[in-house]
Amino acid sequence: MHCNFFKDKIALITGSSRGIGSAIARKFATQGADIIVNFRKSGGKSQEQGELLCKDIRDMGRRAFLIQADIAVKESVKEMFHEIDEKLGRLDFLILNAAKAPFKPLEKLPERELRQLVETNYLGNIFCVQAALPLLEKSAGKIVFISSLGSRFYNPAYPLGTMKAAMESAVRDLAESLSIKKISVNGICGGIVKTDSFKVLRQYWEELDQIPDELFVEPDEIADAVVFLCDPASRGIQGQMIVVDRGLSNRLYRPFLKADKKQELSY
Ligand SMILES: NC(=O)c1ccc[n+]([C@@H]2O[C@H](COP(=O)([O-])OP(=O)(O)OC[C@H]3O[C@@H](n4cnc5c(N)ncnc54)[C@H](OP(=O)(O)O)[C@@H]3O)[C@@H](O)[C@H]2O)c1
């Protein structure tokens, strides 16, 4: 990593009061960046966790700003970026992390949930990109989208995968069209991470318990890869998804072997 590159730069991580987003926020702060923590639901656990996260970041000696905004609502996104412009006048890194979707088979989603799926996980991300452009253009900033293996492999009851696939395509599209503005666009395709959403996923995906512990990704591992994509060391990477899954997707045709078996079969 480049020494002091992140110092006094500003990162916005959508949906970052908990889970992977909060690990990304902490990682940027340890690198010296100031952080905008975004959350959706006011007055509840999300806001509480966002306030605690901001306190931790300030204790690290960085500036932290907590902004409520629902990315699925264009007006709300516009207000968030207006506030960022007014208060800070700068944005270097836009990390598209927020996501929300029911765990149900696609064919069983009622219209309301289908619309929410698209509004939060596709439109919401594009609204953020559009609203961030004037600031990112000034800083020759970076956009990093957080995707998942569901974008390319079947996961039971995971309609979010279809939106992840659409966004991975949007990453390639935006990378090309924004390169003229010197804005880089890439993504991280994460394996399985034990966050709040994992508890729900377990109810629908029995085989999850057969996956050995060493194949679960830590939020911090995703965060390291995100920061790498914002560092000048990654300057040659444009319009790409980096898979951070501890090799899980590489094992499609290999059974999950216990450690002793693995030893026997190693060649
Ligand atoms: N967990 C995994 O196994 C895994 C694997 C690969 C990739 N990912 C991806 O990594 C990202 C984070 O996942 P996670 O597991 O940390 O998720 P999570 O624990 O469910 O947290 C999601 C965050 O997004 C926020 N959010 C949801 N809808 C929003 C909206 N409309 N506007 C603003 N914020 C919103 C939530 O805020 P509220 O609480 O206020 O709703 C929450 O803070 C997601 O994009 C996910 O798809 C996850």
The ligand as an SDF file (V2000), in Angstrom:
LIG
                    3D

 48 52  0  0  0  0  0  0  0  0999 V2000
  -22.7300  -11.9840    4.2360 N   0  0  0  0  0  0  0  0  0  0  0  0
  -22.2840  -12.6070    3.1660 C   0  0  0  0  0  0  0  0  0  0  0  0
  -22.0950  -13.8300    3.1480 O   0  0  0  0  0  0  0  0  0  0  0  0
  -21.9180  -11.8090    1.9330 C   0  0  0  0  0  0  0  0  0  0  0  0
  -21.1170  -12.4240    0.9750 C   0  0  0  0  0  0  0  0  0  0  0  0
  -20.7470  -11.7160   -0.1570 C   0  0  0  0  0  0  0  0  0  0  0  0
  -21.1980  -10.4250   -0.3410 C   0  0  0  0  0  0  0  0  0  0  0  0
  -22.0090   -9.8610    0.5800 N   0  0  0  0  0  0  0  0  0  0  0  0
  -22.4670   -8.5010    0.3160 C   0  0  0  0  0  0  0  0  0  0  0  0
  -21.7950   -7.6110    1.2130 O   0  0  0  0  0  0  0  0  0  0  0  0
  -22.6440   -6.5050    1.5180 C   0  0  0  0  0  0  0  0  0  0  0  0
  -22.8520   -6.4140    3.0190 C   0  0  0  0  0  0  0  0  0  0  0  0
  -23.3670   -7.6470    3.4700 O   0  0  0  0  0  0  0  0  0  0  0  0
  -23.6540   -7.9520    5.0070 P   0  0  0  0  0  0  0  0  0  0  0  0
  -23.7490   -9.4160    5.1310 O   0  0  0  0  0  0  0  0  0  0  0  0
  -22.7010   -7.1860    5.8590 O   0  0  0  0  0  0  0  0  0  0  0  0
  -25.1370   -7.3600    5.1040 O   0  0  0  0  0  0  0  0  0  0  0  0
  -26.0430   -7.0320    6.3570 P   0  0  0  0  0  0  0  0  0  0  0  0
  -25.3970   -7.4810    7.6200 O   0  0  0  0  0  0  0  0  0  0  0  0
  -27.3980   -7.4920    5.9970 O   0  0  0  0  0  0  0  0  0  0  0  0
  -26.0090   -5.4240    6.3100 O   0  0  0  0  0  0  0  0  0  0  0  0
  -26.5370   -4.7510    5.2110 C   0  0  0  0  0  0  0  0  0  0  0  0
  -26.4230   -3.2800    5.4610 C   0  0  0  0  0  0  0  0  0  0  0  0
  -27.0240   -2.6020    4.3600 O   0  0  0  0  0  0  0  0  0  0  0  0
  -27.9090   -1.6190    4.8650 C   0  0  0  0  0  0  0  0  0  0  0  0
  -28.9880   -1.3490    3.9290 N   0  0  0  0  0  0  0  0  0  0  0  0
  -29.9380   -2.2070    3.4650 C   0  0  0  0  0  0  0  0  0  0  0  0
  -30.7760   -1.5750    2.6430 N   0  0  0  0  0  0  0  0  0  0  0  0
  -30.3480   -0.2830    2.5780 C   0  0  0  0  0  0  0  0  0  0  0  0
  -30.8200    0.8570    1.9040 C   0  0  0  0  0  0  0  0  0  0  0  0
  -31.8990    0.8140    1.1270 N   0  0  0  0  0  0  0  0  0  0  0  0
  -30.1410    2.0310    2.0750 N   0  0  0  0  0  0  0  0  0  0  0  0
  -29.0490    2.0900    2.8620 C   0  0  0  0  0  0  0  0  0  0  0  0
  -28.5660    1.0420    3.5430 N   0  0  0  0  0  0  0  0  0  0  0  0
  -29.2210   -0.1420    3.4040 C   0  0  0  0  0  0  0  0  0  0  0  0
  -28.4210   -2.1810    6.1580 C   0  0  0  0  0  0  0  0  0  0  0  0
  -28.9130   -1.1230    6.9680 O   0  0  0  0  0  0  0  0  0  0  0  0
  -30.2820   -1.2960    7.8480 P   0  0  0  0  0  0  0  0  0  0  0  0
  -29.9200   -2.2070    8.9450 O   0  0  0  0  0  0  0  0  0  0  0  0
  -30.5840    0.0790    8.2880 O   0  0  0  0  0  0  0  0  0  0  0  0
  -31.3050   -1.8890    6.9110 O   0  0  0  0  0  0  0  0  0  0  0  0
  -27.1540   -2.8500    6.7050 C   0  0  0  0  0  0  0  0  0  0  0  0
  -26.3570   -1.9110    7.4020 O   0  0  0  0  0  0  0  0  0  0  0  0
  -23.9460   -6.7640    0.7460 C   0  0  0  0  0  0  0  0  0  0  0  0
  -23.8790   -6.1290   -0.4940 O   0  0  0  0  0  0  0  0  0  0  0  0
  -23.9390   -8.2740    0.5600 C   0  0  0  0  0  0  0  0  0  0  0  0
  -24.7210   -8.6870   -0.5190 O   0  0  0  0  0  0  0  0  0  0  0  0
  -22.3690  -10.5180    1.7250 C   0  0  0  0  0  0  0  0  0  0  0  0
  1  2  1  0
  2  3  2  0
  2  4  1  0
  4  5  1  0
  4 48  2  0
  5  6  2  0
  6  7  1  0
  7  8  2  0
  8  9  1  0
  8 48  1  0
  9 10  1  0
  9 46  1  0
 10 11  1  0
 11 12  1  0
 11 44  1  0
 12 13  1  0
 13 14  1  0
 14 15  2  0
 14 16  1  0
 14 17  1  0
 17 18  1  0
 18 19  2  0
 18 20  1  0
 18 21  1  0
 21 22  1  0
 22 23  1  0
 23 24  1  0
 23 42  1  0
 24 25  1  0
 25 26  1  0
 25 36  1  0
 26 27  1  0
 26 35  1  0
 27 28  2  0
 28 29  1  0
 29 30  1  0
 29 35  2  0
 30 31  1  0
 30 32  2  0
 32 33  1  0
 33 34  2  0
 34 35  1  0
 36 37  1  0
 36 42  1  0
 37 38  1  0
 38 39  2  0
 38 40  1  0
 38 41  1  0
 42 43  1  0
 44 45  1  0
 44 46  1  0
 46 47  1  0
M  CHG  2   8   1  16  -1
M  END
$$$$
